[in-house]
Structures are given as C-alpha cells and as structure tokens.
C-alpha cells in the first residue's frame, strides 16, 4: 500500500514515524485509538496544554473532548481522510512557529489540501494506521510537514527541530496508551 500521507504531502520537508506491535486484534486497536481521551494521558494533555497556554490560558488544560483525535480537531486540525478500522489522517495549515499559532490557522477541503499554498504558512499531515500483523496489530503514527516558500520552510524547520523530540514522546506515549486500552477493553 502506498503511504497514505503521499496523497496530501507529496514532497515532505521533514517527518517522523513511530509504531508499536500490539497483541490485540485490529478492531480492538481501532476502538482504543478512537476512544483514547486526554484523561488517559495526563502528561500528553499537559504538554499540549503548555503549547496552547499563550492562546487559551488555564482552559488549555481541560479534558473536555471525548477523544484525542477530537482534541486535535478542537485545536485546529481537520480530518483529511478516514477509512474505518484502517486509518485516519488529520491535517493542519498554520504558522506553527508562532507562539499563538491557533490564531494563524487556515483550513481547506481535504481535496484541496495537497495543492493548497499560502505564502508564510506550513502544512502538517498526520496519520494513525491500524495494520493487521500476524497474531496482532501494528499501530503506526506518522507526521509529515511541508512549506512552499523559503521563509516558511526556514521557520518551520527551526520549529520542527525544537518540538520534534517532544512530539516523538507524545506519539510514543499515545501508542502505548492505545495498546493498554486495547488490552483492557
């Protein structure tokens, strides 16, 4: 299967990928992915809250969304693609490097995301994939970023170098929490 993200970001500037083999059925893993909530991941909620603190104040730490995916959507991401029990792709267009990047978010229909360009802005697309693997499931998350003009590329790469380690920690914590939830559901 070709990479799902290639449909949305054909020439990534940078990216990250994390995966975990889970000894549960793809159905259990999909259900856990879609029901994982910020309350299941207090450290992740705190890290996401710190990132959005300048824009939202103390409200950034609330766990009101029913799932992490809905939390991402509430914070400016939008769904690009969804094939139930296989994958979900979320996208974002912003000036991520700004302290209050939420006020600089843009959106577009999924079919326009690939070719959407706006000087000074960058795009990010993330996929969560559930892949049958022998007696269990491979759960993969991958994020690709892009920017079209030189200034946005330079700023996005600087920002990416800064947040990439924290993003990786968040993704790995999410994968392990999904595995735990799938095993107990």
C-alpha positions in Angstrom: 0.0 0.0 0.0 1.4 3.4 -0.9 1.9 5.7 2.0 -1.3 7.4 2.9 0.4 10.8 3.5 1.8 10.9 -0.1 -1.7 11.9 -1.2 -1.6 15.0 1.0 2.1 16.0 1.2 3.9 14.5 -1.8 7.3 16.2 -1.0 7.7 16.4 2.7 10.2 18.8 4.3 10.6 16.6 7.3 8.7 14.0 9.2 8.6 11.4 12.0 7.2 7.9 12.3 6.5 5.7 15.3 5.0 2.3 15.5 4.2 -0.4 18.0 3.2 -4.0 17.6 0.2 -4.7 19.8 -1.0 -8.3 20.6 -4.6 -7.4 20.1 -7.0 -7.5 17.1 -7.1 -4.6 14.7 -10.8 -4.0 15.8 -9.7 -3.6 19.4 -6.8 -1.3 18.5 -9.1 0.8 16.3 -11.6 1.1 19.1 -8.9 2.1 21.6 -7.5 4.7 19.1 -10.9 6.3 18.7 -11.7 6.3 22.4 -8.4 7.3 23.9 -9.0 10.5 25.8 -6.8 13.3 27.2 -7.7 11.9 30.6 -5.9 8.6 29.6 -2.7 10.6 29.0 -2.2 13.3 31.7 1.4 14.1 30.6 0.4 14.5 27.0 -2.5 16.7 28.0 -0.1 18.8 30.0 2.4 19.1 27.1 -0.4 20.0 24.6 -1.7 22.5 27.2 1.6 24.1 27.6 1.9 24.6 23.8 -1.5 26.3 23.7 -1.3 28.2 27.0 -0.5 31.6 25.4 -3.7 31.3 23.4 -6.1 29.7 25.8 -4.8 30.3 29.4 -5.8 27.8 32.0 -8.6 26.4 29.8 -5.9 24.7 27.8 -5.6 22.0 30.5 -9.2 20.8 30.4 -10.0 17.3 29.2 -13.4 18.0 27.8 -13.0 16.3 24.4 -14.2 12.7 24.2 -11.0 11.5 22.3 -7.5 12.6 21.5 -8.5 12.8 17.8 -11.4 15.2 18.7 -9.0 17.2 20.9 -6.7 17.6 17.9 -9.7 18.7 15.8 -10.8 21.1 18.5 -7.3 22.6 18.4 -7.3 23.4 14.7 -6.6 20.1 12.9 -9.1 18.8 10.4 -9.9 15.4 9.0 -8.3 14.8 5.6 -9.2 11.1 5.2 -10.7 8.2 7.1 -11.0 4.6 6.3 -12.7 3.0 9.3 -10.7 0.3 11.0 -7.6 1.2 8.8 -6.5 4.8 9.2 -7.4 8.4 9.9 -5.5 11.3 8.5 -5.6 14.8 10.1 -4.2 18.0 8.6 -3.3 21.4 9.7 -2.2 24.6 8.0 -0.6 27.2 10.2 2.3 29.3 11.2 3.3 26.7 13.7 6.4 28.6 14.9 4.3 31.5 16.2 3.6 31.5 19.9 -0.1 31.9 19.3 -0.3 29.7 16.2 -4.0 28.9 16.8 -4.9 32.4 15.6 -2.9 31.8 12.4 -4.6 28.5 11.4 -6.2 28.1 8.0 -8.3 25.2 6.6 -9.4 23.9 3.3 -11.4 21.0 1.9 -9.5 17.7 2.0 -9.3 17.5 -1.8 -7.6 20.9 -1.9 -5.0 20.3 0.9 -2.3 18.7 -1.3 -2.2 21.8 -3.6 -3.0 24.5 -1.0 -0.4 27.1 -0.8 -0.3 30.3 1.1 3.0 32.3 1.5 4.3 32.2 5.0 2.4 29.1 6.1 3.3 25.5 6.5 1.2 22.3 6.4 1.3 19.2 8.6 -0.5 15.9 8.0 -0.6 13.0 10.5 -1.9 9.5 10.1 -2.8 6.8 12.6 -2.8 3.5 10.8 -4.0 0.1 12.1 -2.3 -2.7 10.2 -3.1 -6.4 10.7 0.2 -8.1 11.6 0.2 -11.9 12.3 -1.4 -12.5 15.7 -1.8 -8.8 16.4 -1.8 -5.3 15.0 0.9 -2.8 14.0 -0.2 0.6 15.1 1.7 3.4 13.3 1.6 7.1 13.5 3.4 9.3 11.0 3.6 13.0 10.5 4.9 14.9 7.5 5.4 18.7 7.2 5.8 21.0 4.2 6.1 24.6 3.3 6.2 26.2 -0.1 8.2 29.4 0.3 11.8 29.8 1.6 10.9 31.8 4.6 8.2 29.4 5.8 10.5 26.4 5.1 13.3 28.0 7.2 10.9 28.9 10.1 9.1 25.5 10.0 12.4 23.6 10.0 13.6 25.6 13.0 10.4 25.0 14.8 10.4 21.3 13.9 13.9 20.8 15.3 12.7 22.4 18.6 9.5 20.4 19.0 10.4 17.1 17.3 11.7 15.4 20.4 8.6 16.4 22.4 6.3 15.3 19.5 8.0 12.0 19.5 7.5 11.5 23.2 3.8 12.4 22.8 3.4 9.9 19.9 5.1 7.1 21.8 3.0 7.7 24.9 -0.1 7.6 22.8 0.9 4.3 21.1 1.5 2.7 24.5 -1.7 4.1 26.0 -3.7 2.8 23.0 -2.1 -0.7 23.4 -3.0 -0.7 27.1 -6.6 0.4 26.4 -6.9 -2.2 23.6 -5.8 -4.9 26.0 -8.3 -3.9 28.7 -11.3 -3.3 26.5 
